[in-house]
Amino acid sequence: MLVRAFVVIFALSLSACAVVPEPLQVPENTPLVGYNKAVVAGDDILGKSARWGGIITNVENKPDQTLIEVVYFPLNHYGKPNASEETPGRFKAVINKFVDPIMFEEGRTVTFLGKVGKPLAGMVGEQPYMFPSLTVDNYYKWRRQRLYDTSTVFFDFYSGWYSPFYHPYWSPWRFGPSVRMIRTYKDPAYWSGSKNNYRPPSNSRPSMSARPQPRQQPPSSRSKAQRRLDP
């Protein structure tokens, strides 16, 4: 009984500890503005703390700042974007200095901690789009995965709220263009050191040229019957 009680207390103490990476931690009981609320709340949430993340799609360097366009995904309890869920839209992370784009390459999963800023007008393809913005205080880049994401814009009718805060641009919550993430897993060939050691995947069939063929005898210029008639 004492051992069981100790295990329960130990588990509760672990759950009480911060599980998010240190750069993303905030003081206890700090309210964080969610992405969906930022879409519709207007000026009421400007300057308040938020922690948003997703997959980077573009980096734009301005004279005195860097804008990072991110496809937002809900965060798990570690603060990591969950790319298996649907995305409600995009946002722009604003860093008030020059950052080399190689630091935030396209397709990288990242989480930002900062303050909610005013929406920024932009384009997604040829469609005007109003991006919620986050002035960055800190960030955390997650380990690369083998998941390849390609964002596409499509037109669809989907339910939600319309925010006049975004007029005349499309907001992430109204009828109109939306963003869908197409996820594909790369099925690599098998290599073991060099090109000469290439092995195809085990579920692939060998080509006809690779299958063993029956041995063929060289054609004879004279048949057996003709040879028996020779003197």
N, C-alpha and C positions, 0 to 999 in steps of 0.2 A: 504493500500500500504506500509506504514512504517513497519507494522508488518511482511508482507511478506519479505521485504528487510532484516529485522533483522534476520528472520529465515534462509534466504539464507546465510547471512554472518556468522551466527553461525554454520551452517552445513559445510561451507567451512573451518572455523577455526578448527572444529573437524577433518575433513579429513586431514588437514595439520599436525595434531599431530601424534606422533609415536604411532602405534598400535601394534608393536611387543613387547614382554616382555622385560623388562629392561636389563636382561643379554645378550640379542641378539641384542641390539641396537648398531649402529655404527654412527660416526659423519656424518652430512649431506653431501651429494654428494660423499660419499665413494664408489668407484666402487667395486662390489662383483663379484667374478668369479663364473659362473654357473657350475654345475656338468658336463653338456654335453661339455662345452668348455674345462674343465680340462681333459677330456678323450682324446682329440685330439691335445691340444695345446703344449704339451711337456714342456721343461724347461722354456718357456716364461712366464709362470704364477706361477712359484715357488715362495713362500714367499708372495704372494698376498692374500688379505682378501677374505674369502668365508663364506657363511652360508648355510650349507647343513643339511638335516634331513631325517628321515625315521624310520624304525622299526628295533630294535636290534635283531640280530640273534645269536651273539656269543661274548664272552668276553675272551680275552687271556692276562694273566699276564706274563710279561717279568721281568727280574731282576730289570730294572730301568724304566719301562714304562708299560702302559696298552693299549692294542689294542682292540677297540670295532668295531666289524663288523656290518654294517648297510645296510639294503636294502633301497636304496634311493627312495624317492618320491618327486615330485615337491612341493614347499611350497606355501601356500596361502598368502594373504596380512598380516596375523598375524604372519607369519613365521612358521606356523604349517604344517607338512607334510600332503598332501592330499592322503590318502591311497586308494581313489576310482579311482585314475588315474593309468595308466600303469607305471611300474618301468623300467627305462632304465638300471639299474645295481646296483652294490654295491660299497661301499667305506669303508675305515677304518679310524676311528677317533683315533688319537694318543694322549694320556695323559701322559706327562713325569713324572709320579710318579705311585706308587702303588695305585690302587683303588679296593676296595672290589667288586667282581662281583655282589653282591646282590644290589649294587647301580644302576646297569644297567642290570636288569634282561631281559631275552629273551622275546620278544614280546612287550616291552615298546616303546612308541613313544617318540622320542627325536629330538631336533634340536641343532646342534653344530655351534659355531662361532670360526673361527680360521684362520690359514694360510695354503695355499696349499703346500703340501709336495710332495716328490718323490713317484711314485707308488710303492706299496709293492706286491711282489709275494706271492701267496697263493694258496689255493685249495678251490673249491666248490664241495663237494662230492669227486669224483676221478678226476675231471677236473682241470688242472692248470688254474689259473685266476689271472689277474693283477688288483689290487685294487687301484683306486685313493685314496690318503690319505689327511687327514686334521689334522694338529697339533692344538690341541684344546686350545683356550684361555678361552672360557666360553661355557656353555650349558644350556639348559632348558628342563626339563622332563615334558611332557604333562600329563594331567589327564588321568587315565586309562579309556579305552572304553570296551564295551562288544563285540568288534570285535576281533575274533580270526584269526590270520594270520599264515599260514604255507607256507614257501617258498620251491619250488621244482625246480630242474634243469631239463630242457628238451632240446632236440635238435630240432632246427627249422631254417628256412631260413627267415631272416628279413632284410629289407633295412637299409642303413646307411652308415657311413664312416668307412674305415679301417685305423687304426692308426699304422704306423710302430713303434711308440713310445712304443708299448706294445709287440712287437715281442720278443720271440716266444709264448707268452701267448695270450689267448683270451681276447680281449677288449670287452667292452659292446656294441660296434658298429661294428659288422661284422657278417659274416655267421658263425654259430656254436651254442654252448650251450647258452641258455638264462635262465632267471629267471622269473617264474610266481608266483604270489601271489594267493593262494587259500583262499578265504574268506568265512567263515561260521559263522552264527549267532547261538549261543547256545539258545535252546528253553527250558528254565528251567521248572521244575515242580513247582507247587505252594505250598509254605509252609507258615504256619502262626504260628510259634513258636515252633512246635515240630513235630516229625514224625507222631504222632497220628492225626495231623491236615492236613495231605497230601491231596491235591485236584488235580486231573489230569487236564491238559489243557482243556478249554471249547470245543475245536473242536475235542476232542477224544471221541470215542464211548465206552460205557461200555462193558465189556466182557460178554460172554454168561452166565458165572457163576454169574455175578453181576445183571443180569436182573431178574425181579420177575418171578417165575415159578408157574404154576397152582397147586392148592392144591390137593394132592392125598389122597384118602381115603384108610385106611388100608385094605388089602385084607381079605375077610371073608372066613372062612373054609367051610361054607355051603351056597348054593344059596338060594334065596327067594322061589323058587319052592320046594326045599327039605324041607324048614321049614313049608310050607303049608301042606305037606303030613304027617307031624308028628302027632301022636295021641294027 
